[in-house]
Amino acid sequence: MEQAAVDQTIEVTTLTLFWLLTGAALVSSAITLLVVFLVVHFHVAPRLEERVDQRLQQGAADLEERLRQRVLGLVTGGRAVKDLARGMGLFSSRPPPEDP
């Protein structure tokens, strides 16, 4: 009986070895993809979203300020209004014609 316990050997064929290596590669790839997903989902994505939100808010604030300056310039007679009036002939360097 002792002789039978010693003679136990595992015979690995080429096909068995192929499937074992393929399975190990798939498990390794799955673990790598899981780690990358977790890092991106919990670390990279929130920081990227925060940076995008900050840039959008800054862009909206800049756009609002430029619009406010344009409206203020139009209301208070800024350069744009003077240029438009000069183009229409309301303000010109020559005096208006005299009425007889």
C-alpha positions as CSV (number, residue, x, y, z in Angstrom):
1,M,0.0,0.0,0.0
2,E,2.9,2.3,0.7
3,Q,4.2,1.6,-2.8
4,A,0.9,2.9,-4.4
5,A,1.1,6.2,-2.6
6,V,4.6,6.9,-3.8
7,D,3.8,6.1,-7.5
8,Q,1.2,8.9,-7.8
9,T,2.3,11.3,-10.5
10,I,0.5,14.0,-12.3
11,E,0.7,13.8,-16.0
12,V,0.2,17.2,-17.7
13,T,-0.4,17.1,-21.4
14,T,0.2,19.9,-23.8
15,L,-3.6,20.7,-24.0
16,T,-3.9,20.8,-20.2
17,L,-0.9,23.1,-19.9
18,F,-2.4,25.3,-22.6
19,W,-5.7,25.6,-20.7
20,L,-4.0,26.2,-17.4
21,L,-1.8,29.0,-18.8
22,T,-4.8,30.5,-20.6
23,G,-6.8,30.5,-17.4
24,A,-4.0,32.1,-15.5
25,A,-3.7,34.8,-18.1
26,L,-7.4,35.5,-18.0
27,V,-7.4,35.7,-14.2
28,S,-4.4,38.1,-14.3
29,S,-6.1,40.3,-16.9
30,A,-9.3,40.4,-15.0
31,I,-7.5,41.5,-11.8
32,T,-5.6,44.1,-13.7
33,L,-8.8,45.5,-15.4
34,L,-10.6,45.5,-12.0
35,V,-7.7,47.5,-10.4
36,V,-7.6,50.0,-13.2
37,F,-11.4,50.4,-13.1
38,L,-11.4,51.1,-9.4
39,V,-8.5,53.6,-9.6
40,V,-10.2,55.5,-12.5
41,H,-13.7,55.3,-11.0
42,F,-12.7,56.4,-7.5
43,H,-9.6,58.5,-8.0
44,V,-9.2,59.9,-11.5
45,A,-12.8,60.6,-12.6
46,P,-13.8,62.7,-9.5
47,R,-10.7,64.9,-9.9
48,L,-11.3,65.3,-13.6
49,E,-14.9,66.1,-13.1
50,E,-14.0,68.7,-10.5
51,R,-11.5,70.4,-12.9
52,V,-14.0,70.4,-15.7
53,D,-16.6,72.0,-13.4
54,Q,-14.1,74.7,-12.3
55,R,-13.2,75.5,-15.9
56,L,-16.9,75.7,-16.9
57,Q,-17.7,78.0,-14.0
58,Q,-14.8,80.2,-14.8
59,G,-15.8,80.3,-18.5
60,A,-19.4,81.2,-17.5
61,A,-18.1,83.9,-15.2
62,D,-15.8,85.4,-17.9
63,L,-18.7,85.3,-20.4
64,E,-21.0,87.0,-18.0
65,E,-18.4,89.7,-17.2
66,R,-17.8,90.4,-20.9
67,L,-21.6,90.6,-21.6
68,R,-22.0,92.9,-18.6
69,Q,-19.2,95.2,-19.9
70,R,-20.8,95.3,-23.4
71,V,-24.3,96.2,-22.0
72,L,-22.8,98.8,-19.7
73,G,-20.9,100.3,-22.6
74,L,-24.1,100.5,-24.7
75,V,-26.1,102.0,-21.9
76,T,-23.5,104.6,-20.8
77,G,-22.5,105.5,-24.3
78,G,-19.3,103.7,-24.6
79,R,-17.0,103.4,-27.6
80,A,-19.3,101.0,-29.4
81,V,-22.2,103.4,-29.3
82,K,-20.0,106.3,-30.4
83,D,-18.6,104.3,-33.3
84,L,-22.1,103.3,-34.4
85,A,-23.3,106.9,-34.1
86,R,-20.3,108.2,-36.0
87,G,-21.0,105.6,-38.8
88,M,-24.6,106.9,-39.0
89,G,-23.4,110.5,-39.2
90,L,-24.7,111.7,-35.9
91,F,-21.3,112.6,-34.5
92,S,-18.9,113.9,-37.2
93,S,-16.1,116.4,-37.3
94,R,-18.0,118.7,-39.8
95,P,-20.6,121.0,-38.5
96,P,-24.3,120.4,-39.5
97,P,-25.6,122.3,-42.5
98,E,-27.2,125.6,-41.8
99,D,-30.9,126.0,-42.6
100,P,-31.8,129.1,-44.6
